[in-house]
């Protein structure tokens, strides 16, 4: 069988870096950007660090990207880690000791930090010192370089009040509107070298959730589909073929979401997440974190005391 050779030269670098690296390229969250710009300008004028920042909001909304933009715009270093990767107080002490003056320490999924590790951060955040317990059981207080702590979480309700109170800024990433979605879609398609009519943008917008990461993922699928078919112009006909190939419904509904809805419809009664998970062949946590959020957002289901029900 003769294999068709793809003309990939007409595409831009297929592995191009597309993460925004400045505030202008970061679409949406205008209030957050405006306040942070002010904080950075103040820090530069004072020649000191900016206040600690807490980012909360759904996964995929750009919290990590925003932290890296702050680092670049302020021209300072950043050390990024995840909350579950820190298991002992000595590990966070080592990290704090390694920071240069004014560096950013970015910790993602911080609701997974253990309480004894949080306690190490209390005094470090306020006074830029850490308490060390020596082998002889006497303590010594060691100064560290001034730094800015940026925490990101999808579950701010799980954070203790003492740690929340130590953040100067607390930003919640808000839902993206239709116009912002279209701008993001256009940006990614353009960066991947895909030509399109503006009418296509609204059609794509209807098929994806209002989450930048999900939008990017969809654009990658479009790119891969077009490369495989040796196409560069995303026409309406080609879009219809792509959407049928990937079985995506309005709002970003996937076959897994549809199967979930079918299970509830056939049951014709409230069902718990565990029972639904068994029929889907996935675990209960995946149902609650990966499937239900979109269905709840779209108003397809409702959680009641008796279980999940369909919304007619």
C-alpha positions in Angstrom: 0.0 0.0 0.0 1.3 3.4 -1.0 1.5 5.8 2.0 0.5 9.4 1.3 3.2 11.8 2.1 2.1 14.7 4.2 3.0 18.2 3.2 3.8 19.5 6.7 5.9 22.4 5.3 2.7 24.5 4.8 2.1 24.3 8.6 3.9 26.3 11.2 6.1 24.4 13.7 3.7 21.7 14.9 5.3 21.8 18.3 5.2 25.6 18.7 5.1 27.0 22.2 1.6 28.5 22.6 1.5 29.3 26.3 1.0 33.1 26.8 4.1 34.7 28.2 2.9 38.3 28.8 -0.3 40.0 30.0 -1.4 41.1 26.6 -1.4 37.6 25.2 -3.3 36.2 28.2 -7.0 36.5 27.3 -9.5 37.3 29.9 -9.3 37.8 33.7 -8.8 41.5 33.1 -9.3 42.5 36.8 -6.7 40.1 38.0 -4.2 41.3 35.4 -4.8 45.0 36.3 -4.3 44.5 40.0 -1.2 42.3 39.5 0.3 44.9 37.1 -0.1 47.5 39.8 1.5 45.2 42.4 4.5 44.6 40.1 5.0 48.3 39.4 4.9 49.0 43.1 7.4 46.3 43.8 9.8 47.7 41.2 9.5 51.2 42.7 10.0 50.0 46.2 12.7 47.6 45.2 11.0 44.9 47.3 8.9 41.8 46.8 5.2 41.9 46.0 2.6 40.5 48.4 1.8 36.8 48.5 -0.9 35.7 46.0 -3.5 33.0 46.2 -5.1 31.9 42.9 -8.3 29.8 43.0 -10.6 28.5 40.4 -11.2 25.5 38.1 -8.5 23.6 36.5 -7.3 24.8 33.1 -8.1 28.5 33.6 -4.5 29.7 33.5 -3.4 29.9 37.1 0.0 28.4 36.4 0.4 30.5 33.3 -0.3 33.7 35.2 2.4 32.8 37.8 5.0 32.4 35.1 3.9 35.7 33.4 4.4 37.5 36.7 7.9 36.1 36.9 8.7 37.2 33.3 7.2 40.7 33.7 9.0 41.3 36.9 12.2 39.7 35.6 12.7 37.4 38.6 13.2 33.7 39.1 10.4 31.2 39.8 10.5 27.8 41.3 7.3 25.7 40.6 6.3 22.6 42.6 3.1 20.8 43.4 1.6 20.4 46.8 1.5 16.6 46.8 5.2 16.4 46.0 6.2 17.9 49.4 5.9 15.3 52.1 8.1 16.5 54.9 8.8 19.9 56.5 12.5 19.5 55.8 11.7 19.5 52.0 9.9 22.9 52.1 12.7 24.3 54.3 15.2 23.2 51.7 13.2 24.9 49.0 12.8 28.1 50.9 16.6 28.2 51.6 17.3 27.8 47.8 15.3 30.9 46.8 17.1 34.0 45.6 16.0 37.5 46.7 12.5 38.3 45.4 12.1 34.9 43.7 8.6 33.5 43.3 7.7 30.1 44.9 4.8 28.7 43.0 3.0 25.8 44.6 0.1 24.2 42.6 -2.7 22.1 44.2 -1.8 23.6 47.6 -4.9 22.2 49.3 -3.0 18.9 49.3 -0.2 20.2 51.6 -0.1 18.6 55.0 -0.8 20.9 58.1 2.7 20.5 59.5 4.2 21.8 56.2 1.7 24.7 56.2 3.0 25.7 59.6 6.5 26.1 58.3 5.3 28.6 55.8 3.4 30.8 58.3 6.5 32.6 59.7 8.4 32.3 56.4 5.6 34.3 54.6 5.4 36.9 57.3 8.9 37.5 58.5 11.1 35.7 55.9 12.6 33.3 58.5 12.4 29.6 59.2 12.7 27.8 62.5 15.1 24.9 62.6 15.1 22.3 65.4 18.7 21.1 66.1 19.7 17.6 67.2 20.1 18.8 70.8 16.4 19.8 70.7 17.0 23.5 70.8 15.7 25.8 68.1 17.4 28.4 65.9 15.8 30.9 63.7 17.4 31.3 60.2 16.7 34.3 57.9 15.8 33.6 54.3 15.7 35.8 51.2 12.5 37.8 50.8 10.2 36.0 48.3 6.7 36.0 46.9 4.6 32.9 47.4 2.0 32.2 44.8 -0.4 29.4 45.6 -2.9 27.8 43.2 -5.9 25.7 44.1 -9.0 24.2 42.7 -10.4 23.8 46.2 -10.0 27.0 48.2 -12.6 25.8 50.6 -10.2 23.1 51.8 -7.6 25.7 52.9 -7.3 26.7 56.6 -8.2 30.2 57.6 -4.7 30.9 59.1 -3.0 30.3 55.8 -5.6 32.2 53.8 -5.1 35.2 56.0 -1.4 35.4 55.1 -2.1 36.1 51.4 -2.3 39.8 50.4 -4.0 39.0 47.2 -6.7 36.4 46.6 -7.9 36.1 43.0 -10.6 33.7 41.8 -10.4 33.0 38.1 -13.8 33.6 36.5 -15.7 31.9 33.7 -14.7 32.9 30.1 -17.4 34.5 28.0 -18.1 33.7 24.3 -16.1 36.6 22.9 -13.0 35.5 24.9 -13.5 31.9 23.8 -13.5 33.1 20.1 -10.3 35.1 20.6 -8.5 32.2 22.2 -9.6 29.8 19.4 -8.5 32.3 16.8 -5.1 32.7 18.5 -4.4 29.0 18.7 -5.5 28.2 15.1 -3.4 31.1 13.8 -0.3 29.9 15.8 -0.7 26.5 14.3 -0.8 27.9 10.8 -4.4 27.0 10.1 -6.4 29.2 7.8 -10.1 29.7 8.5 -13.2 31.8 7.9 -14.5 33.8 10.9 -17.8 31.9 10.6 -15.9 28.8 11.7 -14.9 30.4 15.0 -18.5 30.5 16.3 -19.1 26.9 15.3 -16.0 25.8 17.1 -17.0 27.9 20.1 -20.2 26.0 20.5 -18.4 22.7 20.7 -16.0 23.4 23.5 -16.3 24.3 27.2 -15.2 27.8 28.3 -11.9 26.6 29.6 -8.7 27.8 27.9 -7.0 24.4 28.3 -10.0 22.6 26.8 -10.0 25.1 23.9 -6.3 24.5 23.3 -6.8 20.8 23.4 -9.6 21.0 20.8 -7.4 23.2 18.6 -4.6 20.5 18.8 -7.1 17.9 17.7 -8.2 20.1 14.8 -4.5 20.6 13.8 -3.8 16.8 14.0 -6.9 16.0 11.9 -5.9 18.5 9.2 -2.2 17.4 9.1 -3.4 13.8 8.8 -5.6 14.8 5.9 -3.0 17.1 4.3 -5.3 20.1 4.7 -4.5 23.7 5.7 -7.8 25.6 5.2 -10.4 24.8 7.8 -13.6 25.0 5.7 -17.1 24.4 7.0 -17.2 21.0 5.3 -13.9 20.0 6.8 -15.0 21.2 10.3 -18.2 19.0 10.0 -16.0 16.0 9.1 -13.8 16.7 12.1 -16.6 17.1 14.5 -18.3 13.9 13.3 -15.0 12.1 13.6 -14.4 13.1 17.2 -18.1 12.8 18.3 -18.2 16.2 20.0 -21.6 17.7 20.8 -22.4 21.3 21.8 -20.8 22.6 24.9 -18.0 20.0 24.7 -20.2 17.0 25.5 -18.2 13.8 24.8 -19.3 10.2 24.4 -18.5 9.7 28.1 -20.8 12.5 29.1 -23.5 11.1 26.8 -23.2 7.7 28.4 -23.6 9.3 31.8 -26.8 10.9 30.7 -28.1 7.7 29.2 -27.5 5.9 32.5 -29.6 8.4 34.4 -32.3 8.4 31.7 -32.7 4.6 31.8 -32.6 4.5 35.6 -35.5 7.0 35.7 -34.6 7.7 39.4 -31.9 9.5 41.4 -28.5 7.7 41.3 -25.3 8.1 43.4 -22.0 8.8 41.8 -20.7 5.4 42.9 -23.5 3.5 41.0 -23.0 5.7 37.9 -19.2 5.1 38.1 -19.7 1.3 38.1 -21.7 1.5 34.9 -19.3 3.8 33.2 -16.4 1.6 34.1 -14.5 4.4 35.9 -13.9 5.3 39.6 -16.2 7.6 41.6 -13.6 10.4 41.8 -13.3 10.5 38.0 -17.1 10.8 37.8 -17.2 13.7 40.3 -14.1 15.6 39.0 -14.0 14.8 35.2 -17.5 14.1 34.1 -20.0 15.9 36.3 -18.6 19.5 36.4 -19.4 20.1 32.7 -22.9 18.5 33.0 -23.6 20.7 36.0 -22.4 23.8 34.3 -24.5 23.1 31.2 -27.6 22.4 33.4 -27.9 18.8 32.3 -28.0 17.3 35.8 -28.7 18.3 39.3 -27.3 16.9 42.6 -29.9 16.2 45.2 -29.9 14.5 48.6 -31.2 11.3 47.0 -28.6 11.4 44.2 -28.1 12.7 40.7 -31.1 13.5 38.5 -31.6 14.7 34.9 -32.8 18.3 34.4 -35.5 18.4 31.8 
